[in-house]
Amino acid sequence: MPFIAFGTGSKWKGQDVTDYVIQAVETGFSHLDTAQWYGTEDSVGRAIHDSALDRSELFITTKWSGLSTIPEAIDNSLSKLWLKQVDLYLIHNPAMVHDLEEDWRSFEKIKEAGLSKSIGVSNFGLPLLEKLIKIAKVKPAVNQILFHPYNYAENKELLEFSAKHGIVTEAYSSLQPITKYPGGPVDKPVAAAAKRLNASDVQVLLAWVKSKGVAIVTTSSTKEHLEEYLAVADLPDLTDKEIAAIDEAGAKGPPSSMSVTFSRMKENWYRNRYILGPGLLFQFCAFLFIMTRS
């Protein structure tokens, strides 16, 4: 499985992603990630069909999201993707599981029938993954989870258990320290590593994920960002000291939602003060007044 995948969930749900998937493939992505829930399988299929790459050069992941029975879901997914076989088929979320053993047997039949080369899970915590390992005839190949420095500590045992059993951990939303929690403790060690490597903060975060032996699902509509992501593979490794600093900062937790709001307002004010002038300044001062009164 390629180290990094182009994802078609999150902001892409229900949209036609054909052009964006083609752009990702042309930029260098060979792993494409979709799901029954995303509503993007049909346009991913069109992109695969229109791609200049041979099918054997692409790695395709999709997921059963509980919207139909498992046999119906895999048949529909393959039809929409214009494929006879996917490379990886995942249970999208444990909330969709009716009976773990029964559902996993259905997945094992999918692998046995050659409809997917490998089978796995997504969003499984340690207790459920331990339970699955005990009843599985075929172990899950992958567990795809939300993973970034701020939740590393709580997922450390899960990563260790997965590695012990040969299960690849695959991360999504690894850039949340930048996109969701700016101004947090992780910013400083990430910036320091970025300066040493002459890299972006985004690349350092992805390099940190890589240092944990974790694969990545990410996305963007711009070619420049896609190139930025792929360039992580060519970066020198983070040092043990840099990794430890990010770990330690992440263990302090992300900033509160109020401080994130404050950080974004402050950033926007500094960026736009010469353009928007008094209006945004008034908004910023009003926010400070509310903060001091609460």
C-alpha positions, 0 to 999 in steps of 0.5 A: 500500500502506498504511504500516502493516499488522496482522500475523497471524503471530508469536504468532497462528500457528495461532489463530483471529484473526477477532475480532482482525482485525475489531478492527484493521479497526474501529480503522483498519487497512486492510492485513492481513498473513497467510501460508500458514505462519501458519494464519490465512488462514481466520480472516482471510477470515472477518474480511474477510467480516464487516467493515463495509469494502468489499473495495476499502478493504482491502489484503490480503497473503499469502505462499507458505510452501513447504507446497505448489506455488505454483499450489496455494498461491495457489488455497488462499489465495484460497479460505480468504480468500474472495477472487478476488484479493489485493493482494500475494503474497510468497515468504515465505522464500528457504529455500522457494525451489527454483529462483529463476527458475522460482519467480519465473516462477510468481509472475509468472504469478499477477500476469498471471492477476490473482490478485494485483495485485502480487508480492514477497518476504520475508526476501531479503538483498542478494545474492539480491535482486540475483540476482532483479532480474537475472532478473525480468521483473516486479520484486518490489514489496516485500521484507518483512524483520526491521528495527529500529535494532539491524540497520539498519547491516547492512541499509542497503545492502539498503534503498538497493538496494531504493529504487534499484529501486523496491522497497518495504521493509516491516519486521516485529518493529521493536519488538525494542529494547523487547520483546527487547533492553530496557536497550540503547543505543537506549533513551536516544535513543528516550526523549529523542525520546519526551519531546520529542514527548510520545509513547511509546517504541513510537511513536518506534521506529515513527516511526524506521522510517517515517523510513527510508522503510520500511513496517510490519507490527505486531500487538496484541490490545488496541485501545489498542496498535492506536490507539497504532500508528496515531497514529504517522502524525499525529506530527511527524517525528523530527529529523535529530539524533534519527534520527542518535542512534538510528542511532548507538546501534543500531550499538553492537548490542543488549545480550547475552542475559545483560544482557537477563536481568539487566535484566528481573529487575531491572525485575521486582524493582523492580516487585514487591518490595513484593508478592513480598518476600523470595522475589523478592529472594532470586532476584535476589541469587542471580542477582547471586552467579552473575554475580560467580562467572562 
